Amino acid sequence: MPIHETFNLPAPLGFKGFDEHKTMRIYHRHLPHWRQDGASYAVTFRLADALPQSKLQELIRHRERWEQQTPEPRNESQWKEFA
């Protein structure tokens, strides 16, 4: 699959995502935590050795090329296309 294709899947049944218009609480430990009553949460992480260095460097080069070809300010549509 080419890297430029989207990897987003439809939300599962019953999923209630973050709503920027509702009250939220933000606090910090090692990372910022955002809390919102009733919202579903997902955690994304990558182990240091989860990707071979060659693939990690390929992703870095891909982003650098995209940033050069897509100057700031970038809009939501451009970020979605990049994702």
All heavy atoms as an XYZ file, in Angstrom:
711
protein
N       0.845     -1.183      0.000
C       0.000      0.000      0.000
C       0.888      1.244      0.000
O       1.776      1.366      0.828
C      -0.878     -0.021      1.259
C      -1.696      1.239      1.418
S      -2.666      1.317      2.942
C      -3.733     -0.058      2.749
N       0.678      2.169     -0.924
C       1.484      3.395     -0.945
C       1.320      4.176      0.356
O       0.260      4.175      0.969
C       0.913      4.181     -2.124
C       0.227      3.173     -2.975
C      -0.258      2.108     -2.044
N       2.382      4.846      0.751
C       2.391      5.558      2.026
C       1.380      6.703      2.070
O       0.917      7.080      3.129
C       3.815      6.054      2.358
C       3.901      6.396      3.841
C       4.203      7.226      1.493
C       5.300      6.535      4.340
N       0.976      7.236      0.918
C       0.080      8.388      0.910
C      -1.385      8.012      1.121
O      -2.215      8.876      1.327
C       0.230      9.177     -0.394
C      -0.221      8.416     -1.605
N       0.620      7.551     -2.258
C      -1.393      8.372     -2.250
C      -0.044      7.010     -3.278
N      -1.259      7.479     -3.285
N      -1.721      6.698      1.094
C      -3.109      6.305      1.318
C      -3.463      6.480      2.790
O      -2.632      6.362      3.662
C      -3.323      4.853      0.904
C      -3.285      4.679     -0.602
C      -3.645      3.269     -1.023
O      -4.361      2.600     -0.276
O      -3.188      2.879     -2.097
N      -4.722      6.719      3.057
C      -5.161      6.910      4.427
C      -5.240      5.574      5.151
O      -5.539      4.553      4.561
C      -6.515      7.643      4.479
O      -6.847      7.856      5.838
C      -7.618      6.875      3.790
N      -4.971      5.589      6.452
C      -5.021      4.387      7.258
C      -6.175      4.458      8.260
O      -6.305      3.594      9.101
C      -3.704      4.194      8.022
C      -2.547      3.946      7.101
C      -1.661      4.957      6.810
C      -2.360      2.713      6.517
C      -0.594      4.726      5.961
C      -1.298      2.481      5.659
C      -0.421      3.485      5.382
N      -7.008      5.485      8.203
C      -8.094      5.643      9.154
C      -9.236      4.685      8.832
O      -9.612      4.523      7.683
C      -8.606      7.082      9.153
C      -7.541      8.043      9.636
O      -6.704      7.662     10.434
N      -7.583      9.262      9.168
N      -9.779      4.076      9.869
C     -10.909      3.171      9.740
C     -12.141      3.842     10.321
O     -12.035      4.764     11.119
C     -10.624      1.872     10.517
C      -9.415      1.073     10.057
C      -9.163     -0.085     11.014
C      -9.615      0.551      8.653
N     -13.335      3.372      9.966
C     -14.542      3.938     10.573
C     -14.523      3.697     12.089
O     -13.998      2.698     12.562
C     -15.687      3.159      9.924
C     -15.099      2.461      8.750
C     -13.634      2.339      8.993
N     -15.122      4.612     12.838
C     -15.178      4.471     14.297
C     -16.046      3.275     14.665
O     -17.054      3.005     14.024
C     -15.752      5.742     14.913
N     -15.665      2.538     15.715
C     -16.485      1.414     16.141
C     -17.829      1.891     16.688
O     -17.962      3.027     17.147
C     -15.665      0.754     17.249
C     -14.468      1.570     17.456
C     -14.451      2.686     16.478
N     -18.805      1.011     16.668
C     -20.130      1.310     17.180
C     -20.039      1.753     18.636
O     -19.368      1.127     19.442
C     -21.023      0.069     17.072
C     -22.486      0.264     17.403
C     -23.134      1.245     16.412
C     -23.215     -1.066     17.343
N     -20.673      2.857     18.967
C     -20.666      3.357     20.340
C     -19.494      4.254     20.679
O     -19.418      4.787     21.787
N     -18.567      4.421     19.756
C     -17.410      5.271     20.022
C     -17.849      6.722     20.122
O     -18.582      7.222     19.279
C     -16.369      5.133     18.903
C     -15.162      6.003     19.096
C     -14.113      5.578     19.887
C     -15.075      7.245     18.482
C     -12.989      6.379     20.064
C     -13.959      8.048     18.657
C     -12.914      7.610     19.449
N     -17.425      7.409     21.167
C     -17.725      8.827     21.352
C     -16.395      9.548     21.501
O     -15.732      9.439     22.526
C     -18.601      9.031     22.584
C     -19.041     10.447     22.770
C     -19.986     10.552     23.950
C     -20.347     12.007     24.175
N     -21.104     12.171     25.412
N     -16.003     10.251     20.478
C     -14.708     10.912     20.472
C     -14.702     12.233     21.225
O     -15.724     12.707     21.727
N     -13.537     12.819     21.290
C     -13.331     14.109     21.938
C     -14.156     15.183     21.235
O     -14.215     15.242     20.021
C     -11.835     14.447     21.870
C     -11.489     15.794     22.427
C     -11.397     15.976     23.792
C     -11.256     16.868     21.590
C     -11.076     17.220     24.303
C     -10.934     18.103     22.090
C     -10.840     18.283     23.457
N     -14.806     16.025     22.018
C     -15.610     17.126     21.488
C     -14.984     18.432     21.960
O     -15.015     18.758     23.142
C     -17.053     17.014     21.972
C     -17.968     18.081     21.378
O     -17.468     19.126     20.910
O     -19.185     17.860     21.392
N     -14.396     19.170     21.022
C     -13.677     20.397     21.387
C     -14.585     21.463     21.992
O     -14.102     22.423     22.588
C     -12.947     20.961     20.170
C     -13.868     21.400     19.050
C     -13.125     21.823     17.808
O     -12.691     20.925     17.060
O     -12.978     23.033     17.592
N     -15.904     21.311     21.872
C     -16.830     22.307     22.411
C     -17.306     21.968     23.814
O     -17.992     22.771     24.437
C     -18.033     22.463     21.470
C     -17.629     22.878     20.086
N     -17.100     24.115     19.796
C     -17.632     22.186     18.917
C     -16.819     24.182     18.513
N     -17.127     23.022     17.951
N     -16.961     20.789     24.331
C     -17.356     20.394     25.678
C     -16.224     20.656     26.663
O     -15.070     20.807     26.281
C     -17.735     18.914     25.707
C     -19.028     18.608     24.994
C     -19.417     17.167     25.213
C     -20.769     16.891     24.581
N     -21.190     15.502     24.813
N     -16.583     20.683     27.931
C     -15.601     20.897     28.995
C     -14.590     19.757     29.018
O     -14.948     18.597     28.849
C     -16.314     20.971     30.356
O     -17.271     22.020     30.308
C     -15.331     21.229     31.479
N     -13.323     20.109     29.251
C     -12.266     19.108     29.367
C     -11.326     19.518     30.491
O     -11.295     20.681     30.895
C     -11.489     18.972     28.066
C     -10.607     20.161     27.768
S      -9.659     19.934     26.290
C     -10.063     21.445     25.455
N     -10.622     18.543     30.995
C      -9.602     18.802     32.007
C      -8.249     18.399     31.417
O      -8.129     17.324     30.828
C      -9.886     17.981     33.256
C     -11.176     18.364     33.940
C     -11.501     17.474     35.144
N     -11.572     16.044     34.883
C     -12.584     15.416     34.265
N     -13.614     16.095     33.819
N     -12.568     14.108     34.103
N      -7.262     19.252     31.580
C      -5.913     18.948     31.089
C      -4.972     18.979     32.284
O      -4.980     19.939     33.056
C      -5.445     19.962     30.027
C      -6.396     19.954     28.829
C      -4.013     19.645     29.586
C      -6.093     21.010     27.793
N      -4.194     17.929     32.448
C      -3.182     17.916     33.494
C      -1.937     17.227     32.950
O      -1.970     16.594     31.902
C      -3.705     17.242     34.772
C      -4.084     15.792     34.621
C      -3.162     14.799     34.932
C      -5.342     15.421     34.190
C      -3.496     13.467     34.801
C      -5.690     14.091     34.061
C      -4.766     13.114     34.372
O      -5.099     11.802     34.239
N      -0.835     17.384     33.647
C       0.446     16.856     33.163
C       1.070     15.924     34.190
O       1.019     16.184     35.379
C       1.434     18.000     32.883
C       1.007     18.875     31.757
N       1.481     18.720     30.491
C       0.125     19.890     31.693
C       0.916     19.615     29.693
N       0.090     20.344     30.419
N       1.622     14.862     33.709
C       2.530     13.994     34.454
C       3.794     14.002     33.600
O       4.431     15.030     33.483
C       1.932     12.612     34.634
C       0.788     12.604     35.637
C       0.300     11.207     35.912
N      -0.850     11.268     36.781
C      -1.692     10.286     36.937
N      -1.512      9.152     36.297
N      -2.720     10.414     37.739
N       4.102     12.878     32.973
C       5.222     12.874     32.021
C       4.769     13.436     30.674
O       5.558     13.992     29.928
C       5.780     11.460     31.837
C       6.392     10.906     33.080
N       7.564     11.388     33.610
C       5.972      9.934     33.915
C       7.847     10.732     34.714
N       6.899      9.845     34.918
N       3.483     13.286     30.371
C       2.897     13.792     29.134
C       1.590     14.493     29.489
O       1.016     14.231     30.540
C       2.595     12.635     28.169
C       3.785     11.826     27.682
C       3.298     10.590     26.949
C       4.664     12.668     26.781
N       1.095     15.347     28.616
C      -0.211     15.961     28.911
C      -1.329     14.926     28.801
O      -1.291     14.046     27.958
C      -0.351     17.038     27.840
C       0.581     16.654     26.766
C       1.675     15.847     27.391
N      -2.295     15.017     29.700
C      -3.472     14.149     29.691
C      -4.695     15.022     29.502
O      -4.862     16.020     30.204
C      -3.614     13.399     31.012
C      -2.501     12.451     31.307
N      -1.682     11.906     30.354
C      -2.069     11.933     32.472
C      -0.816     11.095     30.921
N      -1.018     11.102     32.209
N      -5.547     14.664     28.580
C      -6.800     15.376     28.351
C      -7.928     14.452     28.775
O      -7.996     13.315     28.323
C      -6.973     15.737     26.885
C      -6.028     16.777     26.377
C      -4.801     17.098     26.880
C      -6.222     17.628     25.260
N      -4.227     18.083     26.137
C      -5.082     18.436     25.133
C      -7.257     17.772     24.351
C      -4.954     19.384     24.144
C      -7.128     18.723     23.361
C      -5.996     19.518     23.263
N      -8.816     14.936     29.610
C      -9.955     14.150     30.090
C     -11.247     14.846     29.714
O     -11.357     16.072     29.826
C      -9.915     14.009     31.613
C      -8.719     13.271     32.117
C      -8.971     11.793     32.023
N      -7.886     11.092     32.683
C      -7.430      9.941     32.305
N      -7.947      9.346     31.263
N      -6.465      9.359     32.943
N     -12.217     14.057     29.278
C     -13.533     14.587     28.948
C     -14.562     13.511     29.286
O     -14.440     12.371     28.823
C     -13.617     14.970     27.480
C     -14.863     15.733     27.114
C     -14.791     16.227     25.684
O     -14.937     15.438     24.758
N     -14.540     17.509     25.521
N     -15.547     13.872     30.115
C     -16.574     12.915     30.520
C     -17.259     12.310     29.301
O     -17.651     13.014     28.374
C     -17.614     13.594     31.415
C     -17.051     13.985     32.774
O     -15.998     13.433     33.151
O     -17.660     14.827     33.449
N     -17.385     10.987     29.302
C     -18.090     10.278     28.254
C     -17.292     10.002     26.996
O     -17.745      9.284     26.120
N     -16.094     10.567     26.869
C     -15.302     10.379     25.650
C     -14.543      9.056     25.699
O     -14.116      8.603     26.753
C     -14.310     11.531     25.466
N     -14.391      8.425     24.543
C     -13.579      7.217     24.414
C     -12.124      7.632     24.228
O     -11.838      8.696     23.676
C     -14.036      6.402     23.200
O     -15.375      6.003     23.346
N     -11.216      6.778     24.648
C      -9.798      7.104     24.549
C      -9.051      6.025     23.789
O      -9.421      4.857     23.838
C      -9.171      7.240     25.947
C      -9.691      8.419     26.708
C     -10.809      8.306     27.509
C      -9.084      9.652     26.588
C     -11.307      9.390     28.193
C      -9.569     10.752     27.274
C     -10.679     10.613     28.074
O     -11.160     11.689     28.737
N      -8.015      6.423     23.120
C      -7.111      5.492     22.450
C      -5.689      5.918     22.789
O      -5.413      7.098     22.966
C      -7.325      5.536     20.946
N      -4.826      4.959     22.888
C      -3.426      5.237     23.182
C      -2.606      4.772     21.989
O      -2.754      3.641     21.530
C      -2.965      4.504     24.459
C      -1.486      4.742     24.714
C      -3.801      4.936     25.650
N      -1.754      5.648     21.491
C      -0.881      5.320     20.374
C       0.560      5.405     20.860
O       0.936      6.382     21.507
C      -1.099      6.302     19.211
O      -2.473      6.254     18.834
C      -0.232      5.928     18.023
N       1.328      4.398     20.566
C       2.731      4.425     20.951
C       3.531      3.580     19.970
O       2.975      2.810     19.194
C       2.931      3.915     22.388
C       2.512      2.482     22.584
C       3.420      1.453     22.446
C       1.201      2.179     22.897
C       3.031      0.137     22.616
C       0.803      0.860     23.078
C       1.721     -0.159     22.938
N       4.831      3.759     20.011
C       5.731      2.964     19.178
C       6.944      2.607     20.026
O       7.584      3.474     20.612
C       6.178      3.760     17.949
C       7.107      2.967     17.032
C       7.562      3.780     15.844
N       8.478      4.823     16.183
C       9.790      4.653     16.363
N      10.341      3.470     16.241
N      10.556      5.667     16.668
N       7.239      1.329     20.111
C       8.425      0.898     20.818
C       9.651      1.335     20.024
O       9.611      1.418     18.790
C       8.420     -0.620     21.008
C       7.233     -1.169     21.813
C       7.278     -2.694     21.815
C       7.237     -0.622     23.223
N      10.726      1.619     20.714
C      11.925      2.160     20.073
C      12.403      1.292     18.908
O      12.873      1.818     17.902
C      13.036      2.326     21.098
N      12.263     -0.015     19.019
C      12.772     -0.887     17.957
C      11.649     -1.522     17.130
O      11.863     -2.512     16.446
C      13.658     -1.981     18.553
C      12.886     -2.872     19.516
O      11.749     -2.529     19.883
O      13.432     -3.922     19.902
N      10.447     -0.942     17.165
C       9.312     -1.529     16.464
C       9.439     -1.433     14.948
O       8.905     -2.261     14.232
C       8.011     -0.870     16.914
N      10.108     -0.430     14.461
C      10.332     -0.277     13.025
C      11.824     -0.397     12.743
O      12.637      0.160     13.475
C       9.879      1.113     12.545
C       8.393      1.392     12.526
C       8.152      2.852     12.141
C       7.691      0.488     11.540
N      12.177     -1.094     11.669
C      13.593     -1.110     11.293
C      14.054      0.320     10.990
O      13.279      1.144     10.485
C      13.624     -1.964     10.029
C      12.331     -2.702     10.001
C      11.353     -1.878     10.760
N      15.285      0.617     11.303
C      15.816      1.960     11.083
C      15.665      2.410      9.635
O      15.394      3.573      9.368
C      17.284      2.038     11.516
C      17.461      2.082     13.015
C      16.799      3.306     13.618
O      17.015      4.435     13.199
N      15.955      3.071     14.616
N      15.777      1.495      8.687
C      15.640      1.867      7.272
C      14.228      2.388      6.986
O      14.043      3.366      6.262
C      15.971      0.690      6.364
O      15.074     -0.383      6.611
N      13.204      1.742      7.569
C      11.818      2.195      7.367
C      11.560      3.501      8.101
O      10.864      4.382      7.592
C      10.821      1.136      7.834
C      10.812     -0.082      6.959
C      10.344      0.286      5.562
C      10.340     -0.923      4.656
N      10.013     -0.566      3.274
N      12.112      3.642      9.290
C      11.960      4.888     10.037
C      12.577      6.050      9.256
O      11.959      7.115      9.123
C      12.610      4.759     11.408
C      12.444      5.926     12.356
C      10.973      6.231     12.602
C      13.156      5.640     13.667
N      13.755      5.848      8.681
C      14.399      6.895      7.890
C      13.584      7.205      6.635
O      13.490      8.348      6.214
C      15.827      6.477      7.516
C      16.768      6.429      8.707
C      16.832      7.759      9.435
O      16.921      8.821      8.820
N      16.769      7.712     10.747
N      12.967      6.187      6.040
C      12.116      6.394      4.869
C      10.918      7.280      5.226
O      10.560      8.194      4.472
C      11.634      5.037      4.364
C      10.785      5.099      3.122
C      10.319      3.720      2.680
O      11.000      2.707      2.978
O       9.260      3.655      2.040
N      10.310      7.031      6.372
C       9.188      7.863      6.822
C       9.624      9.301      7.087
O       8.915     10.258      6.749
C       8.563      7.265      8.084
C       7.790      5.968      7.890
C       7.420      5.365      9.239
C       6.562      6.183      7.035
N      10.785      9.468      7.675
C      11.315     10.812      7.942
C      11.555     11.551      6.634
O      11.179     12.715      6.486
C      12.600     10.725      8.797
C      12.240     10.261     10.217
C      13.338     12.058      8.813
C      13.433      9.885     11.071
N      12.166     10.874      5.652
C      12.412     11.511      4.346
C      11.097     11.860      3.648
O      10.974     12.930      3.035
C      13.268     10.595      3.456
C      14.723     10.525      3.877
C      15.575      9.821      2.825
N      15.102      8.481      2.514
C      15.443      7.375      3.182
N      16.263      7.455      4.201
N      14.973      6.200      2.819
N      10.104     10.960      3.764
C       8.789     11.223      3.164
C       8.181     12.490      3.759
O       7.683     13.349      3.036
C       7.857     10.034      3.390
C       6.465     10.266      2.922
N       6.131     10.347      1.587
C       5.313     10.457      3.611
C       4.829     10.577      1.474
N       4.318     10.646      2.690
N       8.230     12.642      5.074
C       7.668     13.838      5.710
C       8.456     15.087      5.301
O       7.868     16.129      5.035
C       7.648     13.702      7.218
C       7.106     14.981      7.844
C       6.636     14.826      9.212
N       6.053     16.091      9.654
C       5.196     16.188     10.618
N       4.784     15.124     11.247
N       4.724     17.357     10.979
N       9.766     14.985      5.264
C      10.585     16.147      4.863
C      10.229     16.605      3.448
O      10.104     17.806      3.203
C      12.071     15.805      4.964
C      12.559     15.715      6.389
C      13.975     15.176      6.503
O      14.529     14.651      5.491
O      14.538     15.263      7.614
N      10.064     15.639      2.521
C       9.673     16.008      1.150
C       8.302     16.674      1.137
O       8.089     17.679      0.463
C       9.656     14.765      0.244
C      11.013     14.311     -0.227
C      10.908     13.264     -1.335
N      10.106     12.104     -0.969
C      10.573     11.015     -0.357
N      11.850     10.939     -0.039
N       9.774     10.017     -0.073
N       7.357     16.101      1.899
C       6.007     16.654      1.957
C       6.037     18.073      2.521
O       5.377     18.971      2.002
C       5.103     15.751      2.798
C       3.710     16.270      2.887
C       2.720     16.125      1.961
C       3.147     17.038      3.955
N       1.579     16.756      2.395
C       1.812     17.321      3.616
C       3.636     17.509      5.165
C       0.970     18.051      4.441
C       2.794     18.233      5.996
C       1.484     18.492      5.623
N       6.812     18.302      3.566
C       6.900     19.639      4.166
C       7.494     20.648      3.180
O       7.072     21.795      3.146
C       7.719     19.592      5.452
C       6.969     18.938      6.596
C       7.799     18.818      7.858
O       9.053     18.856      7.781
O       7.184     18.679      8.932
N       8.462     20.218      2.376
C       9.045     21.115      1.378
C       8.039     21.446      0.279
O       7.986     22.573     -0.209
C      10.296     20.489      0.756
C      11.470     20.422      1.693
C      12.623     19.633      1.096
O      12.499     19.003      0.037
N      13.755     19.642      1.792
N       7.232     20.475     -0.110
C       6.262     20.664     -1.190
C       4.957     21.299     -0.703
O       4.157     21.761     -1.524
C       5.941     19.315     -1.850
C       7.133     18.705     -2.535
C       6.878     17.258     -2.946
O       5.829     16.693     -2.668
N       7.871     16.657     -3.599
N       4.750     21.329      0.603
C       3.510     21.845      1.182
C       3.870     22.904      2.225
O       3.921     22.622      3.414
C       2.710     20.691      1.836
O       2.662     19.594      0.935
C       1.304     21.138      2.186
N       4.132     24.113      1.788
C       4.583     25.145      2.725
C       3.485     25.546      3.717
O       2.299     25.363      3.470
C       4.958     26.317      1.821
C       4.219     26.079      0.551
C       4.028     24.599      0.425
N       3.913     26.062      4.856
C       2.977     26.575      5.866
C       2.349     27.862      5.362
O       2.963     28.560      4.574
C       3.721     26.827      7.177
C       4.173     25.538      7.821
C       4.807     25.760      9.179
O       4.796     26.904      9.693
O       5.319     24.793      9.737
N       1.174     28.203      5.794
C       0.343     27.453      6.731
C      -0.352     26.304      6.014
O      -0.793     26.441      4.869
C      -0.667     28.481      7.229
C      -0.791     29.458      6.098
C       0.560     29.486      5.421
N      -0.427     25.156      6.685
C      -1.070     23.963      6.122
C      -2.482     23.854      6.659
O      -2.724     24.106      7.824
C      -0.262     22.725      6.486
C       1.147     22.801      5.908
C       2.003     21.630      6.341
N       3.342     21.836      5.850
C       4.390     22.125      6.623
N       4.254     22.189      7.923
N       5.580     22.318      6.091
N      -3.407     23.470      5.787
C      -4.801     23.376      6.224
C      -5.146     21.919      6.579
O      -4.363     21.003      6.367
C      -5.754     23.932      5.160
C      -5.664     23.184      3.850
O      -5.565     21.964      3.830
N      -5.699     23.920      2.751
N      -6.339     21.741      7.127
C      -6.785     20.416      7.569
C      -6.790     19.413      6.426
O      -6.411     18.251      6.599
C      -8.183     20.532      8.188
C      -8.668     19.259      8.822
C      -7.894     18.878     10.079
O      -7.267     19.755     10.695
O      -7.908     17.679     10.430
N      -7.203     19.850      5.251
C      -7.238     18.956      4.094
C      -5.846     18.450      3.746
O      -5.665     17.275      3.418
C      -7.858     19.703      2.910
O      -7.766     18.945      1.745
N      -4.846     19.315      3.814
C      -3.480     18.911      3.498
C      -2.959     17.886      4.526
O      -2.298     16.926      4.168
C      -2.563     20.130      3.451
C      -2.852     21.015      2.236
C      -2.152     22.349      2.340
O      -2.227     23.022      3.369
N      -1.475     22.719      1.266
N      -3.268     18.124      5.812
C      -2.835     17.182      6.847
C      -3.512     15.831      6.660
O      -2.893     14.785      6.837
C      -3.107     17.738      8.244
C      -2.075     18.737      8.671
C      -2.246     20.077      8.834
C      -0.698     18.467      8.983
N      -1.067     20.663      9.219
C      -0.099     19.706      9.318
C       0.075     17.325      8.993
C       1.232     19.808      9.688
C       1.421     17.444      9.352
C       1.983     18.660      9.682
N      -4.802     15.834      6.297
C      -5.497     14.565      6.073
C      -4.899     13.819      4.904
O      -4.728     12.612      4.927
C      -6.984     14.819      5.839
C      -7.731     15.127      7.110
C      -9.201     15.352      6.846
C      -9.917     15.663      8.153
N     -11.351     15.877      7.949
N      -4.554     14.548      3.841
C      -3.926     13.923      2.681
C      -2.577     13.318      3.079
O      -2.248     12.217      2.670
C      -3.737     14.951      1.562
C      -3.126     14.355      0.318
C      -2.922     15.398     -0.776
O      -3.667     16.393     -0.808
O      -2.000     15.203     -1.578
N      -1.812     14.025      3.885
C      -0.518     13.514      4.330
C      -0.699     12.251      5.169
O       0.040     11.278      5.018
C       0.232     14.566      5.130
C       1.530     14.052      5.703
C       2.598     13.750      4.888
C       1.666     13.855      7.068
C       3.790     13.263      5.402
C       2.844     13.360      7.606
C       3.902     13.069      6.768
N      -1.701     12.243      6.038
C      -1.938     11.079      6.912
C      -2.250      9.850      6.090
O      -1.891      8.759      6.425
C      -3.077     11.370      7.887
